[in-house]
């Protein structure tokens, strides 16, 4: 998967976008989503979900 740094955008634009994303509040976690990931054995997706939601 390619990231922002792989684009033809100027470095200062990429830096501004990365900073904006890093300072965004995380969306709330939905307990049902966590239960469903766990129930079907998708532990890697569950870990990713927990890292990207509060």
VEXFIDREN-271956 format. One record per residue: residue number from 1; residue in three letters; x, y, z of N, C-alpha, C, CB in turn. Coordinates in steps of 0.02 Angstrom, whole numbers, plus 50000, padded with zeros to 5 digits. Glycine has a CB too. Layout:
N
[NUM,'ALA',[X,Y,Z],[X,Y,Z],[X,Y,Z],[X,Y,Z]];
...
END
This chain:
54
[1,'UNK',[50042,49941,50000],[50000,50000,50000],[50044,50062,50000],[49952,50000,50061]];
[2,'UNK',[50029,50109,49958],[50068,50170,49953],[50039,50222,50001],[50068,50197,49881]];
[3,'UNK',[50083,50263,50028],[50061,50315,50073],[50068,50384,50042],[50100,50312,50137]];
[4,'UNK',[50055,50434,50083],[50061,50503,50059],[50130,50519,50031],[50045,50551,50116]];
[5,'UNK',[50181,50492,50062],[50249,50508,50041],[50264,50483,49971],[50299,50478,50090]];
[6,'UNK',[50224,50436,49945],[50236,50409,49878],[50202,50451,49824],[50212,50337,49874]];
[7,'UNK',[50168,50504,49843],[50133,50546,49794],[50181,50597,49764],[50073,50582,49826]];
[8,'UNK',[50157,50632,49714],[50196,50686,49683],[50183,50753,49717],[50179,50690,49608]];
[9,'UNK',[50150,50752,49774],[50134,50814,49809],[50198,50844,49839],[50082,50801,49865]];
[10,'UNK',[50200,50909,49845],[50258,50941,49877],[50265,50917,49949],[50251,51018,49875]];
[11,'UNK',[50327,50913,49973],[50340,50887,50040],[50303,50926,50094],[50414,50888,50054]];
[12,'UNK',[50299,50993,50086],[50265,51032,50137],[50190,51016,50139],[50275,51107,50125]];
[13,'UNK',[50159,50998,50083],[50089,50979,50082],[50079,50912,50117],[50063,50975,50009]];
[14,'UNK',[50123,50865,50103],[50120,50800,50136],[50129,50809,50212],[50174,50752,50108]];
[15,'UNK',[50175,50851,50232],[50187,50863,50303],[50125,50894,50335],[50248,50910,50312]];
[16,'UNK',[50093,50941,50302],[50033,50973,50329],[49976,50923,50337],[50011,51031,50283]];
[17,'UNK',[49967,50880,50287],[49915,50829,50291],[49930,50779,50347],[49909,50791,50224]];
[18,'UNK',[49991,50757,50352],[50010,50709,50404],[50000,50740,50473],[50083,50688,50396]];
[19,'UNK',[50017,50803,50481],[50007,50837,50545],[49932,50841,50562],[50038,50907,50544]];
[20,'UNK',[49892,50858,50512],[49820,50864,50522],[49791,50797,50544],[49786,50888,50458]];
[21,'UNK',[49811,50743,50510],[49787,50676,50528],[49809,50656,50598],[49810,50625,50477]];
[22,'UNK',[49871,50673,50615],[49898,50654,50681],[49863,50690,50738],[49972,50667,50683]];
[23,'UNK',[49835,50748,50725],[49804,50786,50779],[49728,50779,50780],[49822,50859,50772]];
[24,'UNK',[49700,50741,50733],[49628,50729,50733],[49609,50686,50793],[49605,50695,50667]];
[25,'UNK',[49550,50700,50820],[49525,50656,50872],[49505,50590,50842],[49464,50689,50909]];
[26,'UNK',[49517,50536,50879],[49497,50470,50855],[49421,50463,50863],[49533,50414,50894]];
[27,'UNK',[49389,50428,50816],[49317,50416,50822],[49304,50368,50880],[49288,50389,50756]];
[28,'UNK',[49243,50371,50908],[49227,50325,50962],[49224,50252,50938],[49161,50344,50995]];
[29,'UNK',[49245,50208,50980],[49242,50136,50964],[49170,50112,50975],[49292,50095,51008]];
[30,'UNK',[49148,50069,50932],[49082,50039,50938],[49091,49970,50970],[49046,50034,50868]];
[31,'UNK',[49066,49959,51030],[49076,49895,51064],[49053,49835,51022],[49039,49895,51129]];
[32,'UNK',[48999,49842,50985],[48975,49786,50944],[49026,49767,50891],[48908,49805,50910]];
[33,'UNK',[49059,49815,50861],[49111,49801,50811],[49167,49760,50844],[49139,49866,50780]];
[34,'UNK',[49187,49780,50904],[49240,49743,50939],[49218,49671,50953],[49257,49778,51006]];
[35,'UNK',[49157,49662,50975],[49132,49594,50989],[49130,49553,50925],[49062,49598,51021]];
[36,'UNK',[49107,49583,50871],[49103,49545,50808],[49171,49525,50782],[49067,49587,50756]];
[37,'UNK',[49220,49571,50783],[49288,49553,50763],[49315,49496,50805],[49335,49614,50767]];
[38,'UNK',[49304,49501,50870],[49329,49449,50916],[49293,49382,50903],[49319,49470,50989]];
[39,'UNK',[49228,49384,50894],[49189,49324,50884],[49209,49285,50822],[49115,49341,50880]];
[40,'UNK',[49225,49321,50769],[49244,49286,50706],[49320,49275,50702],[49221,49327,50646]];
[41,'UNK',[49356,49290,50755],[49427,49276,50757],[49471,49324,50719],[49438,49208,50730]];
[42,'UNK',[49446,49384,50705],[49485,49434,50669],[49523,49478,50718],[49438,49478,50624]];
[43,'UNK',[49572,49446,50752],[49608,49480,50806],[49654,49536,50780],[49648,49430,50845]];
[44,'UNK',[49682,49528,50721],[49723,49581,50694],[49680,49642,50676],[49762,49556,50631]];
[45,'UNK',[49622,49630,50647],[49577,49686,50632],[49552,49719,50696],[49517,49661,50590]];
[46,'UNK',[49539,49679,50747],[49517,49706,50811],[49571,49750,50840],[49499,49649,50860]];
[47,'UNK',[49633,49728,50838],[49688,49768,50864],[49695,49834,50825],[49754,49729,50861]];
[48,'UNK',[49689,49831,50759],[49691,49891,50718],[49633,49937,50735],[49690,49872,50643]];
[49,'UNK',[49574,49909,50742],[49515,49949,50759],[49525,49985,50825],[49453,49905,50762]];
[50,'UNK',[49552,49949,50874],[49563,49979,50940],[49616,50034,50937],[49583,49926,50990]];
[51,'UNK',[49665,50027,50893],[49716,50079,50887],[49690,50142,50852],[49776,50052,50848]];
[52,'UNK',[49638,50134,50812],[49613,50190,50773],[49546,50217,50798],[49605,50169,50701]];
[53,'UNK',[49524,50193,50855],[49463,50218,50887],[49476,50226,50962],[49402,50170,50873]];
[54,'UNK',[49439,50270,50992],[49450,50279,51064],[49398,50244,51105],[49452,50352,51082]];
END
